[in-house]
Amino acid sequence: MTVAEHRTDVVISATELKELLASGADVVVLDVRRSTNEPLEAEYRAGHIPGARFANHFTQLSGPPSAAAGRNPLPDDETIQAAVTAWGINAGSTVVVSSDVGGPTATRGWWVLKWAGVPDVRYLDGGLAAWVEAGGELDTEVPPEGHGSFRVTTGSLPVLTADQAAELARDGVLLDARPATDYFGSPDQPLTGHIPGALSAPFSIALQGGTGLLGDDQAIRAVYAAVGADGERPIGLYCGGGVGATFGVLALARLGIPAALYPGSWSQWSADAARPIATGSQPG
């Protein structure tokens, strides 16, 4: 598979989405807008891509948070199956996941659906803002609940446990997708810092400067190669709660480079007093 073909598999532009919707193809658009602590369903109802259904990050794309599992654990099979059915996803559907301006909230939806075995899932580059800029209309009509026939197969993307993340930090490439200040931490502030051996690679390195759009292939390849994520060794990513890191997974997937996600991420790691923590700019 060429890079261009792989990119088509994971990313869609607003213009391409307009054309796909106009073609009459089986397209399911999911709007996953949320704030830090709550879904933004009211904003969805006030205006969304025509035909889009709302996807709740907290109750459909995640399981209940806990110290043992982290802030955004993966949903169980029953939860994601019920959601996929209600969203109207069939085996031949093209699913497009969108948020307000793109970014990790949408890539979390992309990742969970791919992990659940949905074959054709695309991330809308730039999200709703790009849709509007491309001349796309907004709708307030909420479509009825779907009756999709697709049966999920969870585990279709690689995941890491805490122990596997620690091992990968030693023997492969483990990337911390949080802002650098979170990675650095402080010896004076408990539970701050990073997994020993992890390298700082904020998810924003894959964005075009100052925009919500992905950078081009050459730019993305360069920034990840700079931290050793060139596909020569196994790669894993984590963040604060299993959301931001999915943006890095998608950016690498666009290049044809596989990467595993540590869903528990820092929220799980730091809750275990037995886990070591490194601080400062070096992996440790």
Secondary structure, DSSP 8 states (H G I E B T S, - for coil): --HHHHHHHHEE-HHHHHHHHHTT--EEEEE--B-SSSB-HHHHHHSBSTT-EE--TTTTSS---BTTTBSS----HHHHHHHHHHTT--TT-EEEEE-SS-SHHHHHHHHHHHHTT-S-EEEETTHHHHHHHTT---B--------------S--S-B--HHHHHHHHHHSEEEE-S-HHHHH--TTSTT-SB-TT-EE--GGGGB-TTSSSB--HHHHHHHHHTTT-SSSS-EEEE-SSSSHHHHHHHHHHHTT---EE-SSHHHHHTT-TTS--B-SSS--
